[in-house]
Amino acid sequence: MELQQDITDLAAQLGRILTDKSLWITTAESCTGGGISYALTDTPGSSAYLDRAFITYSNKAKNELLNVSKKTLQDHGAVSEQTVIEMAQGACRVTGANIVVTVSGIAGPGGATSTKPVGTVWFCIRYLDENYTYCETFPGRRSEVRMQAIVFALKKLIKHINI
């Protein structure tokens, strides 16, 4: 339950910052399945800073909705720095948001490879036309990996907006 409270508190804090700075955010999520946008919209008044979000769980969705190239997906895979950058660029282009967060990872229990174990999650935050990428490997079961990824993304968003 501690992670859930962290998510609620961080989403509310981020919402206040976005509102104060008159910023629009969008999310493009894969392994978190819309968890970041859910957290943001759980805060009253979130329509002031969130217009839309994407859940692009499949490669087809990443390609069709966010224009992630098939070559990138084939050469690097969905869980890669290249993919989350292209997801962020596509989401920004489609929505015109000031800030975008994208997430793609392996929550488990399957899907791991020798170079991408369960818990591997790539993030991209696009803010002020710059891409900031992170790769983390979170421990635990599927739900724990997903919740840790949401907390990580919210913390990084707050950090980048406050720089």
N, C-alpha and C positions, 0 to 999 in steps of 0.2 A: 504493500500500500504506500510505502514511502516514495517510490518512484512516481506513482500516480499523483501524489500531492506535489512533488517537484514539478511535474508537467503542468498541473493546474496553476501553480504559482508563477512559473516561468512564462507560460502563455499569457497570463494577465499582465505581467511586467512588460513583456514584449508588446502587447496591445497598447499599453499606455505610451510606450516609446514611439510606436508607429503613429499613434494619434497625435502626440505632441509634435512630431516632426512632419506630419502630413504626408506620410509615405504609404504606398500601396504595396502589398506583398502578394505573391502567389507561390504555391508549392507544386512540385512535380515529384510524386512519390511512387516508389515501387515497393520495396520490402516493408515499409511502414504502413502501406495500404490506406493512406489518408489520415493517419494518426496525427500528423502535425497540423493539418488543416482542421481536423476534429477538435484538437486542443485549442486552436485559435478561435474557432467559432463557439466554443463552450463559454467564452467570455462575452458578457453582454456588450453590445455596441461594436462587435467585430466587423459589421458591414461598413464601418468607417475606414477600414484598412485592408479588408480581404474581399475581392470581387469574385474570384474563381480559383479553382485548384484542379490539379490533374492527378489521377491515379493511373499510372502507366505500368501495369504489372507485367505485361507481355512485351516482347521485342516489337511485335506488330504495332502495339499502341504507342511505344516510344517513337517508332518511325512515323506513323500516320499523324499523331497529334502534336509531336514536338520536333519532327523532322530530324531525328537522330538517324544518321546514315546507316544503311544496311551494311556497308563496308566496316564502319566503326564497330557495330555489333558483332559482325563476323570475326574481325581481326582481334578485338580486345574483349569482347563479351559485354553483357549488360552490366556486370559489376566491375566497373573500371573508371578511372579518372576521365578518360576520353568521353565515355558515355554520359557521365553526370555533367560534364561541361556542355556537351551538345544539348542535353535536356534543359539546362539552365538558359542557354542561348535561345532555344526554341520557345520555352515558356515566356521569356522576356519579350520576344518578338511577337508572339500571339497576344499577350495581355497588356504590354506596355507598363508592367509593374516596375516600381523603383528598386525592389529587392525580390530576389527569387532564391528559394532553397530547393535543391534536388537531392534525392536519396535513392541509392540502389545497392542492395546487398543480399547476403545469403543468411536468412534467419534460421534455416534448418528445419527439420533435422537432416534433410537431404540437400543435394545441390552443390556440395563442397567439392573442391579439387585439391590437389597437392599444393597449389599456389594460392588458393582462395578457400581457407577453411570456413566452417560454419562460424558465423559471427562477424565475418568480414563485411564492412559497410563503407561505401564511398559516398561522400557528400560534396556538393558544390554550393557555395553561396555566391550569388552574383549581385554586386552592389556597386554603384557608381561606375558601371561599365567594366568592372574588374571581376575576375573569377578567382575565388579562394577555394581550394580543394583540400579535403581531408580524407584519410583512410584510417578507420579504427577497426579493431577486432574485439567484439564484446563477448564476454562469457555468458553461459547460461542456456536455458531452453529458449525456444522460439519466441515466446511472449516477452521474456526478459531481454533478449537481443533487440526486439522491436522497441520496447519502452526505453531502453538505454539509448537507442538511436534517436528517438524523439527528444529526449532530454539533451543529448549532445547537440542536436540541430538547433534547438531553442536557445541554448547557451551561446552557441557560436553566432547566431543571428543577433542576439543582444550585444555581444562583444563587437561585432563589425559595425553595427549602427552607432554604437557609442564611441567609436574611435575618433 
